[in-house]
Amino acid sequence: MLEFKFVKCYDVIMKKLNLKNVVWREGKYYVAQCLNVEVSSFGKTKKEALENLDEALELYLEDKKTPKLTHIEQPEIVSSSFRYA
């Protein structure tokens, strides 16, 4: 005899995080990186890289009750140049 256990959805408290991510091409792959936590991933397309990043973030945040996040307001890409030996 099969028994089913039902879990009431309203007993689960879901938290929502708004994270800032960047994606760029590196060689033949795209790299996606979260700016709020040190998590990144890659894929053959931008879409794949971002989907893989979502999965990596889910795994990273899975067991963290209060994740340590860096607050990012308005990220901006700024170029710099320097000399090195």
URBEL-V687114 format. One record per residue. N is the residue number from 1. PSI is psi in whole degrees, 0 to 359 (none if undefined). Layout:
n=N psi=PSI
n=N psi=PSI
This chain:
n=1 psi=131
n=2 psi=139
n=3 psi=139
n=4 psi=138
n=5 psi=124
n=6 psi=135
n=7 psi=128
n=8 psi=125
n=9 psi=328
n=10 psi=355
n=11 psi=345
n=12 psi=127
n=13 psi=117
n=14 psi=137
n=15 psi=144
n=16 psi=129
n=17 psi=134
n=18 psi=110
n=19 psi=151
n=20 psi=128
n=21 psi=152
n=22 psi=152
n=23 psi=139
n=24 psi=161
n=25 psi=134
n=26 psi=101
n=27 psi=231
n=28 psi=5
n=29 psi=162
n=30 psi=139
n=31 psi=134
n=32 psi=131
n=33 psi=137
n=34 psi=131
n=35 psi=340
n=36 psi=332
n=37 psi=161
n=38 psi=74
n=39 psi=136
n=40 psi=167
n=41 psi=184
n=42 psi=169
n=43 psi=173
n=44 psi=338
n=45 psi=165
n=46 psi=315
n=47 psi=314
n=48 psi=319
n=49 psi=318
n=50 psi=323
n=51 psi=318
n=52 psi=324
n=53 psi=317
n=54 psi=316
n=55 psi=317
n=56 psi=321
n=57 psi=320
n=58 psi=315
n=59 psi=319
n=60 psi=317
n=61 psi=352
n=62 psi=313
n=63 psi=8
n=64 psi=116
n=65 psi=318
n=66 psi=89
n=67 psi=145
n=68 psi=112
n=69 psi=142
n=70 psi=127
n=71 psi=123
n=72 psi=120
n=73 psi=292
n=74 psi=89
n=75 psi=146
n=76 psi=137
n=77 psi=124
n=78 psi=130
n=79 psi=149
n=80 psi=154
n=81 psi=149
n=82 psi=164
n=83 psi=145
n=84 psi=160
n=85 psi=none
